[in-house]
Amino acid sequence: MPKKRRKSHTIAKGTDRVRKVGAGEARSGTHAARWVAVAVVAVVYAWAFYSLFVEPFGFRWRALYGDPAYPQGFSVHGIDISHHQGKIDWTKLSNAMVDRNTLTFVMVKATEGSDFLDDCFEENFRKAREHGFIRGAYHYWSTISTAREQASFFLDNVKLETGDLPPMLDVEAKAETMSDEDFQMELLAWLHIVEDKYHVKPIIYTYYKFKERYLKDERFDPYPFWIAHYYVSDIQYRGAWKFWQHTDVGRLPGIKGFVDLDIYNGSRFGLEKLLIPEEAPLDTLMMEETDSLETDSTFYEENDSDAQPFDTFFD
């Protein structure tokens, strides 16, 4: 009997050891499962972070913190500026280089809407010419003022001269309550009023998706386009364009902080052909105006007896 008790005792000890081993293995399995779960969650969070915060802005981060990258195959470079650039050291800027090319042109913000004049416009506009740049002035389109009000305000405050770039309309938004057709007619009204003043086609600045959405109408085809498309080596817009704003995080001596960098799609000779020409003699302008009025009159008579001249859209 004692032997049996010892045997029973031995069996009990063995069972305890088995139970302990089994419990240990179970705990190890639980820990492993937890680590696998943690790893899966970490991977999911990493993927979500990359998809939401890194990938969409990767090009901008590289532009901000990587080596400067410029579109290849272009030699005529420029910038566009406003009060956001603050006080500019024009002497330093006049010696600035972009991709081993000197700066050629400067487009200066002048007005916005029907009552905002950029604080730095007059100084920037004057200094740009004094330091040998081809200069220009632009108007920022407002969705709360009429085309006539905005065009009048621009013309009252901006006096372009021979050798300046054509006036530019910066349009980036459409009023939600306005139809596409009415929006287009308003833009065309501004363009026609300003063109009538300077006898050159104004430039239209916009980003390429906005151009595709609202400005594909053939009535805008005669105007030179300045397309904004950032952080890419090749512009994706496939229509005709004259200027490309390729980054908003450029850095140049003379300017504290970032500045927009632009290129002209062609040679300096081609750029100079765009500039405001010397005023034609008064009799030549009167002859052109007479011919234009006769053509307009014939057009309305032949096409619609109820049609009204374009000027009536401003009344």
Secondary structure as UniProt FT lines:
FT   HELIX           2..49
FT   HELIX           50..54
FT   HELIX           55..57
FT   HELIX           58..65
FT   TURN            72..73
FT   STRAND          77..81
FT   HELIX           83..85
FT   HELIX           90..94
FT   STRAND          97..98
FT   TURN            99..100
FT   STRAND          101..112
FT   TURN            113..115
FT   STRAND          116..117
FT   TURN            119..120
FT   HELIX           121..130
FT   TURN            131..132
FT   STRAND          134..140
FT   TURN            143..144
FT   HELIX           147..157
FT   TURN            162..163
FT   STRAND          168..170
FT   TURN            176..177
FT   HELIX           180..198
FT   STRAND          203..207
FT   HELIX           208..214
FT   HELIX           218..220
FT   TURN            221..222
FT   STRAND          225..228
FT   STRAND          243..250
FT   TURN            253..254
FT   STRAND          259..264
FT   HELIX           268..274
FT   HELIX           282..303
FT   TURN            305..306
FT   HELIX           310..314
//
